Amino acid sequence: MFEKVLVANRGEIAVRVMAAAEELGCETVAVYSDADRNGGHVDYADEAYNVGPAPASESYLDQEEIIDVAQRAGADAIHPGYGFLAENADFARRVEETDAITWVGPPSDAMETLGEKTKARSVMQAAGVPVVPGTTEPVDDADEVRALGDEFGYPIAIKAEGGGGGRGMKIVRSEAEVDDALESAKREGEAYFGNDSVYVEKYLEAPKHIEVQVLADNHGNVRHLGERDCSLQRRHQKVIEEAPSPALGDELRAEIGEAARQGVREAGYTNAGTVEFLVEDSVASETQREGGGETAGPEFYFMEVNTRIQVEHTVSEEVTGIDIVRWQLRVAAGEELTFAQDDVEIDGHAVEYRINAENPATDFTPTPGQLTTYRPPTSIGIRLDHAVAQGDKIGGDYDSMIGKLIVSGEDRAHCLERSKRALEHFDVEGVHTTIPFHRLMLDDEVFVGGAHTTKYLDRELEDDALEAAVDRWGPTEATGGDGAEATTAEVAVEVDGKRFDVVIENASARMTAEPADGGSASGSATDGAAEVATADAITAEMQGTILSVAVEEGDEVAAGDVVCVLEAMKMENDVVAGRGGTVESVPIADGDSVDMGDTLVRLE
């Protein structure tokens, strides 16, 4: 086993990896940016090293610096966590080629093959796994996309080869949308993944999103740990994940699991990974009603392989009792899997709730700020993966995750009831969170019935329901959507020896919590529109990176026109003009980092 493991990541996943390493007798090394000097993962590690400024491109994505730190620290292994460099085959290869340091992950060649979606499709087809109709080679121009639209029929999806989580994917419903969608998908692919290659496939309107956790060692053993249902999504971003899926019958479950095993074996894959599938809604519904059995037509389609640990690996661990991260380290150290496929048993049910600093009532806009109160739930059936504490700040430099609440129970019904208790006692003040959304879902008939698809939230959930949930279960004091501190406060009073929590409207400043860094601005969600205008300037509503600039000096713009695209907290935001006018100056360029309030475009 390794002596010292460097975790090339931050936050809760860094702590999760360090915990597994610690149990195996390894010392741990953290890396951190200037923005994370006081991060929970820094405090947890045995030693920690600064790797650069807040922008990820200058710190957590600096391959040379991270390897240099590993050598200086005397680490003999690097674990990438998820995100950042976790699926970067070039980084994996650099680690593999570095003396005395082991890459904790799949081989770089397998990552390269399965990380590019077109190559992955070819591998799966060779392994006999059904795939969504589409291209196996990158698509270069709009005419080719239109031809494929005619062949497959609209809608089609243009996807970045290195993409995932909906980033770099554009849905095209007609020939007229092809040019803009192709340009946007290529731009996002380059911005997020350093690869502007895209491919095209038939778009399934309302599928179930099912993924299978796999583990493979260097001795020819491949195991799957059952499936997870990740169908509850907003704009292709998972919000609640569970294991096992409530929609699969035994026969379809076994077939998907075996397909995942066969596919990764064909690719020469080792270590942990996830094979993702789409199950057509009609098929999922039929298997749910009838408890499995024969169905007409293809039952599932391969979508992609995630060559890393997943955010939602936790639910698979809870229902199988297998520590996936621990096995990542053991496999990387050359050990053989000690359990057979028949030894893997699914016991009970588990659900993961992503607790993010976002306001569900304003289209899930990020709400960075200070956790003035942070009291997570405890007791039986509750697991919390996090790296924050009361008083910590949730910044705008990275994603908006506060932590992951994982609840397990004897079966799904028990798990959901237990979840109500857990979420009721999850007390967060200072920022808006997704807790009200999760509590709303636990009263939602479609979700509780397991009939939701990947399109359910985007098509069916009403804004009024989200607003009511936030009013009912949201924080009593938090930074507002315009960056101003809210004017309500909750204070404890005692009457005849009994404690009451009283909400005071229009509270004075000294009665409310002091805002972090003068308050926080909320951003808008993926492909949303962010508008901030002060006098003749269009300013940044949040800290982020400029992906593209749509105007130049002398251009005429109208109210609502997009002037630039700003990436913040892993979301792409269209910044629009609040009024019409002539562009006087554009003090930004592609790739620039901006702070909240910085001028992006000035109008005459």
Buried (B, 14 or more C-beta within 10 A) or exposed (E): BBEBBBBBBBBBBBBBBBBBBBEBEBBBBBBBBBBBEEBBBBEBBBBBBBBBBBBBEBBBBBBEBBBBBBBEBBBBBBBBBBBBBBBBBEBBBBBBEBEEBBBBBBBBBBBBBBBBBBBBBBBBBEBEBBBBBBBBEBBEEBEBBBEBBEEBEBBBBBBBBBBBBBBBBBBBEEEEBBBEBBBBBBBBBBBBBEBBBBBBBBBBEBBBBBBBBBBBBBEEBBBBBBBBBBBBBBBBBBBBBBBBBBBBBEBBBEBBBBBBBBBBBBBBBBBBBBBBBBBBBEBBBBBBEEEBEEBEEEBBBBBBBBBBBBBBBBBBBBBBEBBBBBBBBBBBBEBEBEBEBEEBEBEBBBBBBBBBBBBBBBBBBBBBBBBBBBEBBEEEBBBBBBBBEBEBBBBBBBBBBBBBBBBBBEEBEBBBEBBBBBBEEBEBBBBBBBBBBBBBBBEBEBBBEBBBBBBBBEEEBEEEBBBBBBEEBBBBBBBBBEBEBBBBBBEEEEEEEEEEEEEBEEBEEEBBBEBBBEBBBBBBBBBBEBBBBEEEBBBBBBBBBBBBBBBEEEBEBEEEBBBBBBBBBBBBBBBBBBEEBEBEEBEBEBEBBBEBBBBBBBBE
